Amino acid sequence: MQSECGFGFMDEFSLVSVVHTCACLGELELLRRVHGVGIVIGLEFGVVVCNALVDAYGKCGDPDGAFLVFSRMREKDIVSWTSMVVGYARASRLEDACLIFHQMPIKNTVSWTALIAGFAQNGQGSEALGLFEQMMKESIVPSAYTYVTVLSACANLTLIERGKQVHGYITRSINSNTINNLFLLNSLIDMYCKCGDMASAIRLFETSKVKDVITWNAILTGFAQNGHGHESLSVFKRMLKAKVMVNHVTFLGVLSACSHGGLLGEALAIFYSMEREFGVIPRSDHYAALIDLLGRKNRLKEALELILTASKGSDHVGIWGALLAACKVHGNLGLAEKAAKALFELEPKNSGRYVMLSNIYAAAGKWDDASQVRELMTQRGLWKNAALSWIDIRNIRHEFFAKDKCHYQTEQIHKMLHMLVNHMTDFGAEDGHSNQCARDVPLSYPFQAILKLAPDNQQFYQASDRL
């Protein structure tokens, strides 16, 4: 059926085209109007049209609208079901996504990958990896996107052994150790870099016959993240020699490398060459990296001047956050107050900024000021987020929060902690200092010590700990 309306001549094919455009632009209200017009003029809502609508509502952030269309479909195919899973996952409604997934009469690689990606993208990497294992057990062949999603989860959880397993799956699936798919190659390099295995990342990078700017950026940033500033600079120089089109990510990586390596001269030269030589306008993240480096060098006045001259940068939290952190290190109260004031206006609900200023006051012996900041937090309904540490054993994550008593080995962990405190006291540590250490130490540390004493430790011990 076809008709003329306010949108011009429209039939089912043109409706699908307009709906797809709405999805790409995220235009929910326009999508609803187009949908309504289709109903009013009596267009036929078959599987193709309904699938387009379900997909579009999901992409526009309205999974309920998607489900309304989905539930009224007389006939559904695997695209209908998968679009619904993706729509719920995109909206972080993972329970609903799982419910639809388990109701699917037929599941394929796309539907499995959609659910895995939903969990991975919503910070539930462990669940994503569990789904991937289940997918493999059911002999569903992963796609390149499946592998990329799972590698991202491994990287975010720093699960190097899991990442190596996925790497093994990939090489077996392509029957080659050489990976020419840039999508997969870049994800593998990123995973190895984030897990701290630079040797494997370098091996992949150097043996690859094809590279793009993302490949170069991945290895450059990997060196930066792992504290190899000079190596990161070397990669940057190789990029220029190879005439790779550098971008914002490239400069952020190399400036971060300079910051961690204390390479101020190199950082300044690179920063001021960005726009002049490469046409890349510095963004707030680039300013923040340079300010962090100036802060490390205790050149706080220059850091403040850089903030004030930053183009549209003085309203970015990263810039002021870098300055506040530097003020904490060097005990500069005046600038700390200025930075904190800016941050309180930019992100009034971030409790960490208040805690940092309070600690700066406390370190300077200004207890009344520290108390006032804490009182301000109370007035604004803020509290300090609980610290978290974790350790991975046999691919099982053990998490510990502040004042945590839920772990099955809590009693042994605290006994080990008190034993370590007693040893510190025996070796001359003051009681106050050793007790403070007992309060501040992540509980994963004594748990790690317990595991090292286990008789079969050599067979299973592998740990990663971050705060």
Secondary structure in CASP SS format (residue, H / E / C, confidence):
PFRMAT SS
TARGET T0000
AUTHOR 0000-0000-0000
METHOD secondary structure of the structure
MODEL  1
M C 1.00
Q E 1.00
S E 1.00
E E 1.00
C E 1.00
G C 1.00
F C 1.00
G E 1.00
F E 1.00
M E 1.00
D E 1.00
E H 1.00
F H 1.00
S H 1.00
L H 1.00
V H 1.00
S H 1.00
V H 1.00
V H 1.00
H H 1.00
T H 1.00
C H 1.00
A H 1.00
C H 1.00
L H 1.00
G C 1.00
E C 1.00
L H 1.00
E H 1.00
L H 1.00
L H 1.00
R H 1.00
R H 1.00
V H 1.00
H H 1.00
G H 1.00
V H 1.00
G H 1.00
I H 1.00
V H 1.00
I C 1.00
G C 1.00
L C 1.00
E C 1.00
F C 1.00
G C 1.00
V H 1.00
V H 1.00
V H 1.00
C H 1.00
N H 1.00
A H 1.00
L H 1.00
V H 1.00
D H 1.00
A H 1.00
Y H 1.00
G H 1.00
K H 1.00
C C 1.00
G C 1.00
D C 1.00
P H 1.00
D H 1.00
G H 1.00
A H 1.00
F H 1.00
L H 1.00
V H 1.00
F H 1.00
S H 1.00
R C 1.00
M C 1.00
R C 1.00
E C 1.00
K C 1.00
D C 1.00
I H 1.00
V H 1.00
S H 1.00
W H 1.00
T H 1.00
S H 1.00
M H 1.00
V H 1.00
V H 1.00
G H 1.00
Y H 1.00
A H 1.00
R H 1.00
A C 1.00
S C 1.00
R C 1.00
L H 1.00
E H 1.00
D H 1.00
A H 1.00
C H 1.00
L H 1.00
I H 1.00
F H 1.00
H H 1.00
Q H 1.00
M C 1.00
P C 1.00
I C 1.00
K C 1.00
N C 1.00
T H 1.00
V H 1.00
S H 1.00
W H 1.00
T H 1.00
A H 1.00
L H 1.00
I H 1.00
A H 1.00
G H 1.00
F H 1.00
A H 1.00
Q H 1.00
N C 1.00
G C 1.00
Q C 1.00
G H 1.00
S H 1.00
E H 1.00
A H 1.00
L H 1.00
G H 1.00
L H 1.00
F H 1.00
E H 1.00
Q H 1.00
M H 1.00
M H 1.00
K H 1.00
E C 1.00
S C 1.00
I C 1.00
V C 1.00
P C 1.00
S C 1.00
A H 1.00
Y H 1.00
T H 1.00
Y H 1.00
V H 1.00
T H 1.00
V H 1.00
L H 1.00
S H 1.00
A H 1.00
C H 1.00
A H 1.00
N H 1.00
L H 1.00
T C 1.00
L C 1.00
I H 1.00
E H 1.00
R H 1.00
G H 1.00
K H 1.00
Q H 1.00
V H 1.00
H H 1.00
G H 1.00
Y H 1.00
I H 1.00
T H 1.00
R H 1.00
S H 1.00
I H 1.00
N C 1.00
S C 1.00
N C 1.00
T C 1.00
I C 1.00
N C 1.00
N C 1.00
L H 1.00
F H 1.00
L H 1.00
L H 1.00
N H 1.00
S H 1.00
L H 1.00
I H 1.00
D H 1.00
M H 1.00
Y H 1.00
C H 1.00
K H 1.00
C C 1.00
G C 1.00
D C 1.00
M H 1.00
A H 1.00
S H 1.00
A H 1.00
I H 1.00
R H 1.00
L H 1.00
F H 1.00
E H 1.00
T H 1.00
S C 1.00
K C 1.00
V C 1.00
K C 1.00
D C 1.00
V H 1.00
I H 1.00
T H 1.00
W H 1.00
N H 1.00
A H 1.00
I H 1.00
L H 1.00
T H 1.00
G H 1.00
F H 1.00
A H 1.00
Q H 1.00
N C 1.00
G C 1.00
H C 1.00
G H 1.00
H H 1.00
E H 1.00
S H 1.00
L H 1.00
S H 1.00
V H 1.00
F H 1.00
K H 1.00
R H 1.00
M H 1.00
L H 1.00
K H 1.00
A C 1.00
K C 1.00
V C 1.00
M C 1.00
V C 1.00
N C 1.00
H H 1.00
V H 1.00
T H 1.00
F H 1.00
L H 1.00
G H 1.00
V H 1.00
L H 1.00
S H 1.00
A H 1.00
C H 1.00
S H 1.00
H H 1.00
G H 1.00
G C 1.00
L C 1.00
L H 1.00
G H 1.00
E H 1.00
A H 1.00
L H 1.00
A H 1.00
I H 1.00
F H 1.00
Y H 1.00
S H 1.00
M H 1.00
E H 1.00
R H 1.00
E H 1.00
F H 1.00
G C 1.00
V C 1.00
I C 1.00
P C 1.00
R C 1.00
S H 1.00
D H 1.00
H H 1.00
Y H 1.00
A H 1.00
A H 1.00
L H 1.00
I H 1.00
D H 1.00
L H 1.00
L H 1.00
G H 1.00
R H 1.00
K C 1.00
N C 1.00
R C 1.00
L H 1.00
K H 1.00
E H 1.00
A H 1.00
L H 1.00
E H 1.00
L H 1.00
I H 1.00
L H 1.00
T H 1.00
A C 1.00
S C 1.00
K C 1.00
G C 1.00
S C 1.00
D C 1.00
H C 1.00
V H 1.00
G H 1.00
I H 1.00
W H 1.00
G H 1.00
A H 1.00
L H 1.00
L H 1.00
A H 1.00
A H 1.00
C H 1.00
K H 1.00
V H 1.00
H H 1.00
G C 1.00
N C 1.00
L H 1.00
G H 1.00
L H 1.00
A H 1.00
E H 1.00
K H 1.00
A H 1.00
A H 1.00
K H 1.00
A H 1.00
L H 1.00
F H 1.00
E H 1.00
L H 1.00
E C 1.00
P C 1.00
K C 1.00
N C 1.00
S H 1.00
G H 1.00
R H 1.00
Y H 1.00
V H 1.00
M H 1.00
L H 1.00
S H 1.00
N H 1.00
I H 1.00
Y H 1.00
A H 1.00
A H 1.00
A C 1.00
G C 1.00
K C 1.00
W H 1.00
D H 1.00
D H 1.00
A H 1.00
S H 1.00
Q H 1.00
V H 1.00
R H 1.00
E H 1.00
L H 1.00
M H 1.00
T H 1.00
Q H 1.00
R C 1.00
G C 1.00
L C 1.00
W C 1.00
K C 1.00
N C 1.00
A C 1.00
A C 1.00
L E 1.00
S E 1.00
W E 1.00
I E 1.00
D E 1.00
I E 1.00
R C 1.00
N C 1.00
I E 1.00
R E 1.00
H E 1.00
E E 1.00
F E 1.00
F E 1.00
A C 1.00
K C 1.00
D C 1.00
K C 1.00
C C 1.00
H C 1.00
Y C 1.00
Q C 1.00
T H 1.00
E H 1.00
Q H 1.00
I H 1.00
H H 1.00
K H 1.00
M H 1.00
L H 1.00
H H 1.00
M H 1.00
L H 1.00
V H 1.00
N H 1.00
H H 1.00
M H 1.00
T H 1.00
D H 1.00
F C 1.00
G C 1.00
A C 1.00
E C 1.00
D H 1.00
G H 1.00
H H 1.00
S H 1.00
N H 1.00
Q H 1.00
C H 1.00
A H 1.00
R H 1.00
D H 1.00
V C 1.00
P C 1.00
L C 1.00
S H 1.00
Y H 1.00
P H 1.00
F H 1.00
Q H 1.00
A H 1.00
I H 1.00
L H 1.00
K H 1.00
L C 1.00
A C 1.00
P C 1.00
D C 1.00
N H 1.00
Q H 1.00
Q H 1.00
F H 1.00
Y C 1.00
Q C 1.00
A C 1.00
S C 1.00
D C 1.00
R C 1.00
L C 1.00
END
